[in-house]
Amino acid sequence: MERFCRECGTPLAGRSDKLFCSDDCRTLFHNRRYDAARVPTGEVNRILRYNRSLLERLCESGVSSLRLSDERLLGFNIRYFTSVERRGLRPSEYGCYEFSYRLAHGRMYAIKKAGS
């Protein structure tokens, strides 16, 4: 029974448990498999980085409160954050890396950088 490389399909010779024809094919095969597993995580990280950059720009501009519909928040995704502080049953403060903010009545307020 002839065996073939799992990456490129080249016929295999040698050991009976050999799966790849070369180190390059083995590396490509595993990288492709692990890349597919990282896609969802990569998308979440992209959203979080974008949220963080918007919060940073707001802080640098001296903005500490605004409506969620404000054009300066265009693209901010309130469903993604890195931490949440709860007081009672309701979330009181959200964090996105070193920035924090509060949400209430369609507004984002108390936007600040940690240590500020």
MOPAC internal coordinates of N, CA, C and O (Angstrom, degrees):
PM7 1SCF
backbone

  N    0.0000 0     0.00 0     0.00 0    0    0    0
  C    1.4588 1     0.00 0     0.00 0    1    0    0
  C    1.5314 1   108.85 1     0.00 0    2    1    0
  O    1.2310 1   120.98 1   -55.81 1    3    2    1
  N    1.2998 1   115.73 1   124.19 1    3    2    1
  C    1.4566 1   120.38 1  -177.72 1    5    3    2
  C    1.5347 1   109.44 1   -83.85 1    6    5    3
  O    1.2310 1   121.34 1   -41.40 1    7    6    5
  N    1.3171 1   115.04 1   138.60 1    7    6    5
  C    1.4718 1   121.07 1   178.38 1    9    7    6
  C    1.5121 1   109.10 1  -110.56 1   10    9    7
  O    1.2310 1   121.13 1   -25.81 1   11   10    9
  N    1.3673 1   115.44 1   154.19 1   11   10    9
  C    1.4593 1   120.82 1  -176.79 1   13   11   10
  C    1.5249 1   110.42 1  -129.98 1   14   13   11
  O    1.2310 1   121.39 1   -28.71 1   15   14   13
  N    1.3330 1   114.95 1   151.29 1   15   14   13
  C    1.4641 1   122.23 1   177.18 1   17   15   14
  C    1.5270 1   109.25 1   -59.28 1   18   17   15
  O    1.2310 1   120.26 1   -46.00 1   19   18   17
  N    1.3226 1   117.12 1   134.00 1   19   18   17
  C    1.4791 1   121.67 1  -178.89 1   21   19   18
  C    1.5266 1   112.47 1   -69.32 1   22   21   19
  O    1.2310 1   120.07 1   163.03 1   23   22   21
  N    1.3352 1   117.47 1   -16.97 1   23   22   21
  C    1.4641 1   120.32 1  -178.83 1   25   23   22
  C    1.5184 1   112.03 1   -97.73 1   26   25   23
  O    1.2310 1   120.03 1   126.50 1   27   26   25
  N    1.3195 1   117.55 1   -53.50 1   27   26   25
  C    1.4746 1   119.48 1  -171.85 1   29   27   26
  C    1.5241 1   114.16 1  -109.49 1   30   29   27
  O    1.2310 1   119.98 1   167.73 1   31   30   29
  N    1.3403 1   117.64 1   -12.27 1   31   30   29
  C    1.4616 1   120.16 1   178.08 1   33   31   30
  C    1.5150 1   115.04 1    86.27 1   34   33   31
  O    1.2310 1   119.98 1  -175.75 1   35   34   33
  N    1.3138 1   117.65 1     4.25 1   35   34   33
  C    1.4693 1   121.44 1   178.41 1   37   35   34
  C    1.5279 1   108.97 1   -66.27 1   38   37   35
  O    1.2310 1   119.71 1   -41.31 1   39   38   37
  N    1.3593 1   118.16 1   138.69 1   39   38   37
  C    1.4721 1   120.12 1   176.25 1   41   39   38
  C    1.5369 1   110.44 1   -58.83 1   42   41   39
  O    1.2310 1   120.88 1   -40.36 1   43   42   41
  N    1.3239 1   115.93 1   139.64 1   43   42   41
  C    1.4652 1   121.55 1  -177.88 1   45   43   42
  C    1.5161 1   110.67 1   -98.21 1   46   45   43
  O    1.2310 1   121.15 1   -36.49 1   47   46   45
  N    1.3138 1   115.41 1   143.51 1   47   46   45
  C    1.4596 1   122.01 1   174.81 1   49   47   46
  C    1.5197 1   107.15 1  -128.94 1   50   49   47
  O    1.2310 1   120.74 1   -28.06 1   51   50   49
  N    1.3198 1   116.20 1   151.94 1   51   50   49
  C    1.4607 1   118.88 1   177.94 1   53   51   50
  C    1.5155 1   111.47 1   109.89 1   54   53   51
  O    1.2310 1   120.95 1    38.60 1   55   54   53
  N    1.3026 1   115.79 1  -141.40 1   55   54   53
  C    1.4712 1   121.88 1  -174.78 1   57   55   54
  C    1.5297 1   111.84 1   -54.49 1   58   57   55
  O    1.2310 1   121.29 1   -31.67 1   59   58   57
  N    1.3189 1   115.13 1   148.33 1   59   58   57
  C    1.4688 1   120.04 1  -177.63 1   61   59   58
  C    1.5322 1   112.37 1   -74.42 1   62   61   59
  O    1.2310 1   119.72 1   160.44 1   63   62   61
  N    1.3391 1   118.14 1   -19.56 1   63   62   61
  C    1.4725 1   120.64 1  -179.41 1   65   63   62
  C    1.5376 1   112.09 1  -100.57 1   66   65   63
  O    1.2310 1   120.07 1  -169.71 1   67   66   65
  N    1.3166 1   117.48 1    10.29 1   67   66   65
  C    1.4607 1   122.35 1  -179.28 1   69   67   66
  C    1.5292 1   109.37 1   -69.90 1   70   69   67
  O    1.2310 1   120.23 1   -45.56 1   71   70   69
  N    1.3569 1   117.17 1   134.44 1   71   70   69
  C    1.4639 1   121.86 1  -178.09 1   73   71   70
  C    1.5313 1   113.15 1  -111.17 1   74   73   71
  O    1.2310 1   120.16 1   157.03 1   75   74   73
  N    1.3310 1   117.30 1   -22.97 1   75   74   73
  C    1.4612 1   121.74 1  -174.90 1   77   75   74
  C    1.5165 1   109.80 1  -130.89 1   78   77   75
  O    1.2310 1   121.00 1   -27.99 1   79   78   77
  N    1.3288 1   115.70 1   152.01 1   79   78   77
  C    1.4637 1   120.33 1  -179.16 1   81   79   78
  C    1.5238 1   112.15 1   -81.00 1   82   81   79
  O    1.2310 1   120.31 1   157.91 1   83   82   81
  N    1.3494 1   117.01 1   -22.09 1   83   82   81
  C    1.4711 1   119.76 1  -177.64 1   85   83   82
  C    1.5301 1   110.18 1  -154.98 1   86   85   83
  O    1.2310 1   121.51 1   -12.27 1   87   86   85
  N    1.3184 1   114.72 1   167.73 1   87   86   85
  C    1.4703 1   119.98 1   175.37 1   89   87   86
  C    1.5270 1   110.78 1   -63.05 1   90   89   87
  O    1.2310 1   120.34 1   143.29 1   91   90   89
  N    1.3365 1   116.95 1   -36.71 1   91   90   89
  C    1.4685 1   120.07 1   179.08 1   93   91   90
  C    1.5276 1   111.40 1   -60.88 1   94   93   91
  O    1.2310 1   120.21 1   134.81 1   95   94   93
  N    1.3346 1   117.20 1   -45.19 1   95   94   93
  C    1.4695 1   120.38 1   179.43 1   97   95   94
  C    1.5327 1   110.92 1   -64.76 1   98   97   95
  O    1.2310 1   120.50 1   139.53 1   99   98   97
  N    1.3194 1   116.66 1   -40.47 1   99   98   97
  C    1.4620 1   120.19 1   178.44 1  101   99   98
  C    1.5308 1   110.46 1   -61.88 1  102  101   99
  O    1.2310 1   120.32 1   134.90 1  103  102  101
  N    1.3266 1   117.00 1   -45.10 1  103  102  101
  C    1.4602 1   121.89 1   179.86 1  105  103  102
  C    1.5238 1   111.12 1   -63.75 1  106  105  103
  O    1.2310 1   120.15 1   133.45 1  107  106  105
  N    1.3309 1   117.32 1   -46.55 1  107  106  105
  C    1.4737 1   121.03 1   178.70 1  109  107  106
  C    1.5248 1   111.60 1   -59.48 1  110  109  107
  O    1.2310 1   120.69 1   135.94 1  111  110  109
  N    1.3272 1   116.30 1   -44.06 1  111  110  109
  C    1.4626 1   121.17 1   179.97 1  113  111  110
  C    1.5245 1   111.22 1   -59.14 1  114  113  111
  O    1.2310 1   120.00 1   130.39 1  115  114  113
  N    1.3166 1   117.61 1   -49.61 1  115  114  113
  C    1.4649 1   121.47 1  -177.91 1  117  115  114
  C    1.5228 1   112.52 1   -70.62 1  118  117  115
  O    1.2310 1   120.01 1   141.71 1  119  118  117
  N    1.3323 1   117.59 1   -38.29 1  119  118  117
  C    1.4675 1   119.63 1   177.30 1  121  119  118
  C    1.5205 1   111.29 1   -61.94 1  122  121  119
  O    1.2310 1   120.48 1   137.70 1  123  122  121
  N    1.3213 1   116.69 1   -42.30 1  123  122  121
  C    1.4642 1   120.37 1   179.09 1  125  123  122
  C    1.5361 1   110.61 1   -62.91 1  126  125  123
  O    1.2310 1   120.59 1   138.44 1  127  126  125
  N    1.3059 1   116.47 1   -41.56 1  127  126  125
  C    1.4662 1   120.67 1  -179.89 1  129  127  126
  C    1.5320 1   111.02 1   -65.20 1  130  129  127
  O    1.2310 1   120.08 1   135.84 1  131  130  129
  N    1.3305 1   117.45 1   -44.16 1  131  130  129
  C    1.4589 1   120.45 1  -179.05 1  133  131  130
  C    1.5198 1   112.03 1   -73.65 1  134  133  131
  O    1.2310 1   119.54 1   147.91 1  135  134  133
  N    1.3285 1   118.48 1   -32.09 1  135  134  133
  C    1.4653 1   121.55 1   176.15 1  137  135  134
  C    1.5224 1   110.81 1   -61.55 1  138  137  135
  O    1.2310 1   120.23 1   138.37 1  139  138  137
  N    1.3120 1   117.16 1   -41.63 1  139  138  137
  C    1.4668 1   121.08 1   179.21 1  141  139  138
  C    1.5253 1   110.70 1   -62.52 1  142  141  139
  O    1.2310 1   119.93 1   144.92 1  143  142  141
  N    1.3191 1   117.74 1   -35.08 1  143  142  141
  C    1.4691 1   121.24 1   179.33 1  145  143  142
  C    1.5252 1   111.68 1   -73.63 1  146  145  143
  O    1.2310 1   120.12 1   155.35 1  147  146  145
  N    1.3401 1   117.38 1   -24.65 1  147  146  145
  C    1.4629 1   120.81 1  -177.62 1  149  147  146
  C    1.5204 1   114.00 1   -86.25 1  150  149  147
  O    1.2310 1   119.14 1   168.23 1  151  150  149
  N    1.3144 1   119.25 1   -11.77 1  151  150  149
  C    1.4652 1   121.80 1  -175.57 1  153  151  150
  C    1.5284 1   112.37 1   -56.27 1  154  153  151
  O    1.2310 1   118.46 1   128.79 1  155  154  153
  N    1.3439 1   120.54 1   -51.21 1  155  154  153
  C    1.4768 1   118.54 1  -179.55 1  157  155  154
  C    1.5280 1   112.48 1   -60.17 1  158  157  155
  O    1.2310 1   119.78 1   139.63 1  159  158  157
  N    1.3141 1   118.02 1   -40.37 1  159  158  157
  C    1.4548 1   121.46 1   179.35 1  161  159  158
  C    1.5169 1   110.60 1   -65.38 1  162  161  159
  O    1.2310 1   120.52 1   139.93 1  163  162  161
  N    1.3063 1   116.60 1   -40.07 1  163  162  161
  C    1.4608 1   120.72 1   178.96 1  165  163  162
  C    1.5146 1   112.38 1   -62.01 1  166  165  163
  O    1.2310 1   120.14 1   141.17 1  167  166  165
  N    1.3372 1   117.35 1   -38.83 1  167  166  165
  C    1.4645 1   120.97 1   179.10 1  169  167  166
  C    1.5221 1   110.88 1   -66.47 1  170  169  167
  O    1.2310 1   120.19 1   137.47 1  171  170  169
  N    1.3239 1   117.25 1   -42.53 1  171  170  169
  C    1.4685 1   120.97 1   178.05 1  173  171  170
  C    1.5223 1   109.99 1   -62.57 1  174  173  171
  O    1.2310 1   120.19 1   135.37 1  175  174  173
  N    1.3228 1   117.24 1   -44.63 1  175  174  173
  C    1.4688 1   120.50 1   179.02 1  177  175  174
  C    1.5212 1   111.71 1   -62.98 1  178  177  175
  O    1.2310 1   120.07 1   142.56 1  179  178  177
  N    1.3339 1   117.48 1   -37.44 1  179  178  177
  C    1.4670 1   120.92 1   177.63 1  181  179  178
  C    1.5279 1   110.34 1   -62.12 1  182  181  179
  O    1.2310 1   119.96 1   135.92 1  183  182  181
  N    1.3318 1   117.68 1   -44.08 1  183  182  181
  C    1.4725 1   122.10 1   179.40 1  185  183  182
  C    1.5208 1   110.31 1   -64.31 1  186  185  183
  O    1.2310 1   120.37 1   135.55 1  187  186  185
  N    1.3337 1   116.91 1   -44.45 1  187  186  185
  C    1.4615 1   120.46 1   179.70 1  189  187  186
  C    1.5263 1   111.67 1   -63.50 1  190  189  187
  O    1.2310 1   120.02 1   138.52 1  191  190  189
  N    1.3236 1   117.57 1   -41.48 1  191  190  189
  C    1.4734 1   120.39 1   177.92 1  193  191  190
  C    1.5245 1   110.72 1   -63.24 1  194  193  191
  O    1.2310 1   120.36 1   140.95 1  195  194  193
  N    1.3385 1   116.92 1   -39.05 1  195  194  193
  C    1.4641 1   120.18 1   179.13 1  197  195  194
  C    1.5301 1   109.82 1   -66.17 1  198  197  195
  O    1.2310 1   120.32 1   133.84 1  199  198  197
  N    1.3491 1   116.99 1   -46.16 1  199  198  197
  C    1.4688 1   120.30 1   176.88 1  201  199  198
  C    1.5252 1   110.61 1   -56.73 1  202  201  199
  O    1.2310 1   120.62 1   135.81 1  203  202  201
  N    1.3251 1   116.42 1   -44.19 1  203  202  201
  C    1.4671 1   120.58 1  -179.37 1  205  203  202
  C    1.5230 1   110.71 1   -62.03 1  206  205  203
  O    1.2310 1   120.25 1   137.38 1  207  206  205
  N    1.3331 1   117.13 1   -42.62 1  207  206  205
  C    1.4672 1   119.20 1  -178.35 1  209  207  206
  C    1.5317 1   110.99 1   -65.25 1  210  209  207
  O    1.2310 1   119.82 1   143.62 1  211  210  209
  N    1.3253 1   117.95 1   -36.38 1  211  210  209
  C    1.4682 1   120.12 1   176.17 1  213  211  210
  C    1.5259 1   111.12 1   -65.66 1  214  213  211
  O    1.2310 1   120.46 1   136.34 1  215  214  213
  N    1.3300 1   116.72 1   -43.66 1  215  214  213
  C    1.4653 1   119.91 1   178.20 1  217  215  214
  C    1.5272 1   110.75 1   -62.92 1  218  217  215
  O    1.2310 1   120.19 1   140.83 1  219  218  217
  N    1.3082 1   117.23 1   -39.17 1  219  218  217
  C    1.4574 1   120.82 1   178.65 1  221  219  218
  C    1.5317 1   110.32 1   -62.62 1  222  221  219
  O    1.2310 1   120.56 1   134.11 1  223  222  221
  N    1.3374 1   116.53 1   -45.89 1  223  222  221
  C    1.4697 1   119.70 1   179.68 1  225  223  222
  C    1.5234 1   111.41 1   -63.16 1  226  225  223
  O    1.2310 1   120.17 1   141.77 1  227  226  225
  N    1.3232 1   117.27 1   -38.23 1  227  226  225
  C    1.4601 1   120.04 1   177.99 1  229  227  226
  C    1.5211 1   110.60 1   -63.76 1  230  229  227
  O    1.2310 1   120.44 1   134.66 1  231  230  229
  N    1.3203 1   116.77 1   -45.34 1  231  230  229
  C    1.4704 1   120.49 1   179.45 1  233  231  230
  C    1.5221 1   111.09 1   -62.87 1  234  233  231
  O    1.2310 1   120.34 1   137.25 1  235  234  233
  N    1.3237 1   116.95 1   -42.75 1  235  234  233
  C    1.4640 1   120.36 1   179.66 1  237  235  234
  C    1.5229 1   111.33 1   -64.06 1  238  237  235
  O    1.2310 1   120.39 1   151.11 1  239  238  237
  N    1.3294 1   116.86 1   -28.89 1  239  238  237
  C    1.4683 1   121.33 1   179.51 1  241  239  238
  C    1.5204 1   112.31 1   -85.35 1  242  241  239
  O    1.2310 1   120.73 1   175.73 1  243  242  241
  N    1.3365 1   116.21 1    -4.27 1  243  242  241
  C    1.4593 1   120.30 1  -179.61 1  245  243  242
  C    1.5226 1   114.10 1    81.39 1  246  245  243
  O    1.2310 1   120.29 1  -167.06 1  247  246  245
  N    1.3310 1   117.05 1    12.94 1  247  246  245
  C    1.4703 1   121.17 1   179.25 1  249  247  246
  C    1.5179 1   108.16 1   -83.99 1  250  249  247
  O    1.2310 1   120.38 1   -53.42 1  251  250  249
  N    1.3151 1   116.87 1   126.58 1  251  250  249
  C    1.4614 1   119.50 1   178.72 1  253  251  250
  C    1.5296 1   112.27 1  -120.75 1  254  253  251
  O    1.2310 1   120.38 1   175.13 1  255  254  253
  N    1.3365 1   116.89 1    -4.87 1  255  254  253
  C    1.4571 1   120.21 1  -179.72 1  257  255  254
  C    1.5289 1   109.37 1  -157.09 1  258  257  255
  O    1.2310 1   120.31 1   -41.70 1  259  258  257
  N    1.3344 1   117.01 1   138.30 1  259  258  257
  C    1.4530 1   121.17 1   175.87 1  261  259  258
  C    1.5258 1   110.57 1  -165.02 1  262  261  259
  O    1.2310 1   121.21 1   -15.13 1  263  262  261
  N    1.3345 1   115.28 1   164.87 1  263  262  261
  C    1.4586 1   120.85 1   177.97 1  265  263  262
  C    1.5255 1   109.16 1   -72.50 1  266  265  263
  O    1.2310 1   120.38 1   -34.02 1  267  266  265
  N    1.3251 1   116.88 1   145.98 1  267  266  265
  C    1.4626 1   120.05 1   177.62 1  269  267  266
  C    1.5231 1   111.31 1   -64.45 1  270  269  267
  O    1.2310 1   120.20 1   156.52 1  271  270  269
  N    1.3256 1   117.23 1   -23.48 1  271  270  269
  C    1.4635 1   120.59 1   179.15 1  273  271  270
  C    1.5267 1   112.26 1   -83.43 1  274  273  271
  O    1.2310 1   119.83 1   175.69 1  275  274  273
  N    1.3191 1   117.93 1    -4.31 1  275  274  273
  C    1.4600 1   121.87 1  -178.82 1  277  275  274
  C    1.5282 1   110.26 1   -60.41 1  278  277  275
  O    1.2310 1   120.83 1   -41.07 1  279  278  277
  N    1.3189 1   116.02 1   138.93 1  279  278  277
  C    1.4586 1   120.47 1  -177.35 1  281  279  278
  C    1.5271 1   113.12 1   -61.89 1  282  281  279
  O    1.2310 1   119.75 1   158.60 1  283  282  281
  N    1.3277 1   118.08 1   -21.40 1  283  282  281
  C    1.4656 1   120.28 1   178.29 1  285  283  282
  C    1.5226 1   111.47 1   -68.36 1  286  285  283
  O    1.2310 1   120.31 1   161.55 1  287  286  285
  N    1.3410 1   117.01 1   -18.45 1  287  286  285
  C    1.4646 1   120.42 1   177.87 1  289  287  286
  C    1.5217 1   112.02 1   -98.11 1  290  289  287
  O    1.2310 1   120.54 1  -167.28 1  291  290  289
  N    1.2990 1   116.58 1    12.72 1  291  290  289
  C    1.4530 1   120.59 1  -179.31 1  293  291  290
  C    1.5243 1   109.68 1   -53.26 1  294  293  291
  O    1.2310 1   120.63 1   -61.33 1  295  294  293
  N    1.3092 1   116.41 1   118.67 1  295  294  293
  C    1.4591 1   120.94 1   179.45 1  297  295  294
  C    1.5119 1   114.58 1    94.09 1  298  297  295
  O    1.2310 1   119.28 1   171.80 1  299  298  297
  N    1.3357 1   118.98 1    -8.20 1  299  298  297
  C    1.4611 1   120.69 1   178.12 1  301  299  298
  C    1.5277 1   108.02 1   -69.73 1  302  301  299
  O    1.2310 1   120.06 1   -50.36 1  303  302  301
  N    1.3142 1   117.49 1   129.64 1  303  302  301
  C    1.4569 1   122.31 1  -178.38 1  305  303  302
  C    1.5254 1   109.00 1  -108.19 1  306  305  303
  O    1.2310 1   120.43 1   -74.33 1  307  306  305
  N    1.3386 1   116.78 1   105.67 1  307  306  305
  C    1.4714 1   120.45 1  -174.73 1  309  307  306
  C    1.5247 1   112.68 1   -71.00 1  310  309  307
  O    1.2310 1   119.84 1   169.26 1  311  310  309
  N    1.3357 1   117.90 1   -10.74 1  311  310  309
  C    1.4659 1   120.25 1   179.28 1  313  311  310
  C    1.5273 1   112.57 1   -80.01 1  314  313  311
  O    1.2310 1   119.81 1   170.98 1  315  314  313
  N    1.3327 1   117.96 1    -9.02 1  315  314  313
  C    1.4575 1   121.48 1  -177.35 1  317  315  314
  C    1.5226 1   110.33 1  -116.95 1  318  317  315
  O    1.2310 1   120.64 1   -57.67 1  319  318  317
  N    1.3170 1   116.37 1   122.33 1  319  318  317
  C    1.4590 1   123.21 1   178.30 1  321  319  318
  C    1.5166 1   107.81 1  -153.43 1  322  321  319
  O    1.2310 1   120.20 1   -16.77 1  323  322  321
  N    1.3179 1   117.21 1   163.23 1  323  322  321
  C    1.4664 1   120.61 1  -176.65 1  325  323  322
  C    1.5228 1   113.32 1   -99.40 1  326  325  323
  O    1.2310 1   120.23 1   163.20 1  327  326  325
  N    1.3298 1   117.16 1   -16.80 1  327  326  325
  C    1.4692 1   119.80 1   177.88 1  329  327  326
  C    1.5249 1   109.37 1  -156.06 1  330  329  327
  O    1.2310 1   121.72 1   -19.04 1  331  330  329
  N    1.3199 1   114.30 1   160.96 1  331  330  329
  C    1.4589 1   119.88 1   175.80 1  333  331  330
  C    1.5214 1   108.14 1  -146.16 1  334  333  331
  O    1.2310 1   121.13 1   -44.09 1  335  334  333
  N    1.3087 1   115.44 1   135.91 1  335  334  333
  C    1.4588 1   121.43 1   176.92 1  337  335  334
  C    1.5196 1   106.80 1  -108.68 1  338  337  335
  O    1.2310 1   120.99 1   -52.26 1  339  338  337
  N    1.2966 1   115.71 1   127.74 1  339  338  337
  C    1.4652 1   120.22 1  -178.42 1  341  339  338
  C    1.5167 1   110.43 1  -111.16 1  342  341  339
  O    1.2310 1   121.92 1   -39.32 1  343  342  341
  N    1.3127 1   113.92 1   140.68 1  343  342  341
  C    1.4613 1   120.98 1   171.20 1  345  343  342
  C    1.5149 1   105.06 1  -127.12 1  346  345  343
  O    1.2310 1   120.64 1   -71.96 1  347  346  345
  N    1.2963 1   116.38 1   108.04 1  347  346  345
  C    1.4545 1   119.84 1  -174.17 1  349  347  346
  C    1.5251 1   109.14 1    79.77 1  350  349  347
  O    1.2310 1   120.24 1    37.58 1  351  350  349
  N    1.3125 1   117.14 1  -142.42 1  351  350  349
  C    1.4632 1   121.33 1  -177.18 1  353  351  350
  C    1.5180 1   114.14 1   -86.99 1  354  353  351
  O    1.2310 1   119.86 1   158.53 1  355  354  353
  N    1.3152 1   117.87 1   -21.47 1  355  354  353
  C    1.4564 1   121.02 1  -174.96 1  357  355  354
  C    1.5231 1   111.53 1  -101.81 1  358  357  355
  O    1.2310 1   120.72 1   -36.36 1  359  358  357
  N    1.3345 1   116.22 1   143.64 1  359  358  357
  C    1.4656 1   118.80 1   174.47 1  361  359  358
  C    1.5242 1   109.68 1   -63.64 1  362  361  359
  O    1.2310 1   120.55 1   -40.88 1  363  362  361
  N    1.3080 1   116.55 1   139.12 1  363  362  361
  C    1.4541 1   117.63 1  -179.42 1  365  363  362
  C    1.5220 1   112.64 1  -112.03 1  366  365  363
  O    1.2310 1   119.99 1   149.33 1  367  366  365
  N    1.3305 1   117.62 1   -30.67 1  367  366  365
  C    1.4608 1   118.87 1  -179.22 1  369  367  366
  C    1.5217 1   109.13 1  -145.76 1  370  369  367
  O    1.2310 1   121.09 1   -47.52 1  371  370  369
  N    1.3178 1   115.52 1   132.48 1  371  370  369
  C    1.4515 1   122.00 1   179.04 1  373  371  370
  C    1.5173 1   109.18 1  -105.23 1  374  373  371
  O    1.2310 1   120.83 1   -28.96 1  375  374  373
  N    1.3189 1   116.03 1   151.04 1  375  374  373
  C    1.4473 1   120.59 1   176.96 1  377  375  374
  C    1.5107 1   110.86 1  -125.17 1  378  377  375
  O    1.2310 1   121.36 1   -34.42 1  379  378  377
  N    1.3136 1   115.01 1   145.58 1  379  378  377
  C    1.4570 1   121.61 1   172.84 1  381  379  378
  C    1.5258 1   105.35 1  -133.35 1  382  381  379
  O    1.2310 1   121.27 1   -83.99 1  383  382  381
  N    1.3143 1   115.18 1    96.01 1  383  382  381
  C    1.4517 1   122.97 1  -171.15 1  385  383  382
  C    1.5320 1   109.18 1    56.67 1  386  385  383
  O    1.2310 1   118.85 1    59.37 1  387  386  385
  N    1.3179 1   119.81 1  -120.63 1  387  386  385
  C    1.4684 1   119.81 1  -175.20 1  389  387  386
  C    1.5255 1   113.14 1   -89.39 1  390  389  387
  O    1.2310 1   119.52 1  -175.29 1  391  390  389
  N    1.3183 1   118.53 1     4.71 1  391  390  389
  C    1.4643 1   121.98 1  -179.96 1  393  391  390
  C    1.5189 1   110.22 1  -105.42 1  394  393  391
  O    1.2310 1   120.97 1   -30.35 1  395  394  393
  N    1.3289 1   115.74 1   149.65 1  395  394  393
  C    1.4681 1   119.98 1   176.94 1  397  395  394
  C    1.5259 1   109.02 1  -134.06 1  398  397  395
  O    1.2310 1   121.78 1   -21.94 1  399  398  397
  N    1.3364 1   114.20 1   158.06 1  399  398  397
  C    1.4554 1   120.53 1   179.99 1  401  399  398
  C    1.5219 1   108.73 1  -160.48 1  402  401  399
  O    1.2310 1   121.21 1   -15.31 1  403  402  401
  N    1.3176 1   115.30 1   164.69 1  403  402  401
  C    1.4587 1   122.02 1   176.84 1  405  403  402
  C    1.5203 1   108.94 1  -121.76 1  406  405  403
  O    1.2310 1   120.64 1   -28.04 1  407  406  405
  N    1.3162 1   116.39 1   151.96 1  407  406  405
  C    1.4623 1   122.13 1   178.28 1  409  407  406
  C    1.5087 1   109.74 1  -123.26 1  410  409  407
  O    1.2310 1   120.73 1   -45.91 1  411  410  409
  N    1.3334 1   116.22 1   134.09 1  411  410  409
  C    1.4633 1   120.89 1   174.96 1  413  411  410
  C    1.5179 1   109.07 1  -167.21 1  414  413  411
  O    1.2310 1   120.98 1   -42.06 1  415  414  413
  N    1.3119 1   115.74 1   137.94 1  415  414  413
  C    1.4633 1   122.48 1   173.69 1  417  415  414
  C    1.5259 1   113.02 1    51.30 1  418  417  415
  O    1.2310 1   120.55 1  -135.37 1  419  418  417
  N    1.3366 1   116.55 1    44.63 1  419  418  417
  C    1.4507 1   120.48 1   177.72 1  421  419  418
  C    1.5171 1   114.96 1    72.17 1  422  421  419
  O    1.2310 1   120.29 1  -164.30 1  423  422  421
  N    1.3246 1   117.05 1    15.70 1  423  422  421
  C    1.4644 1   121.23 1  -179.65 1  425  423  422
  C    1.5212 1   110.35 1  -124.22 1  426  425  423
  O    1.2310 1   121.89 1   -29.08 1  427  426  425
  N    1.2961 1   113.99 1   150.92 1  427  426  425
  C    1.4580 1   121.64 1   169.06 1  429  427  426
  C    1.5232 1   104.78 1  -109.86 1  430  429  427
  O    1.2310 1   120.62 1   -52.82 1  431  430  429
  N    1.3029 1   116.41 1   127.18 1  431  430  429
  C    1.4632 1   118.82 1  -178.19 1  433  431  430
  C    1.5181 1   110.51 1  -142.29 1  434  433  431
  O    1.2310 1   121.20 1    -4.66 1  435  434  433
  N    1.3216 1   115.31 1   175.34 1  435  434  433
  C    1.4661 1   123.09 1  -176.84 1  437  435  434
  C    1.5287 1   110.59 1    53.92 1  438  437  435
  O    1.2310 1   120.44 1  -138.02 1  439  438  437
  N    1.3289 1   116.76 1    41.98 1  439  438  437
  C    1.4618 1   122.13 1   178.98 1  441  439  438
  C    1.5310 1   107.62 1   -75.59 1  442  441  439
  O    1.2310 1   121.22 1   -56.99 1  443  442  441
  N    1.3222 1   115.26 1   123.01 1  443  442  441
  C    1.4679 1   117.48 1  -178.58 1  445  443  442
  C    1.5200 1   110.37 1  -154.53 1  446  445  443
  O    1.2310 1   121.86 1   -20.21 1  447  446  445
  N    1.3101 1   114.05 1   159.79 1  447  446  445
  C    1.4544 1   121.43 1   174.81 1  449  447  446
  C    1.5150 1   107.73 1   -95.41 1  450  449  447
  O    1.2310 1   120.07 1   -36.85 1  451  450  449
  N    1.3263 1   117.47 1   143.15 1  451  450  449
  C    1.4574 1   120.99 1   179.01 1  453  451  450
  C    1.5182 1   109.62 1   -56.35 1  454  453  451
  O    1.2310 1   120.75 1   -44.62 1  455  454  453
  N    1.3040 1   116.17 1   135.38 1  455  454  453
  C    1.4512 1   122.27 1  -179.59 1  457  455  454
  C    1.5158 1   113.29 1    85.59 1  458  457  455
  O    1.2310 1   120.23 1  -179.70 1  459  458  457
  N    1.3251 1   117.16 1     0.30 1  459  458  457
  C    1.4663 1   120.09 1   179.69 1  461  459  458
  C    1.5053 1   111.22 1   -94.69 1  462  461  459
  O    1.2310 1   120.10 1   180.00 1  463  462  461

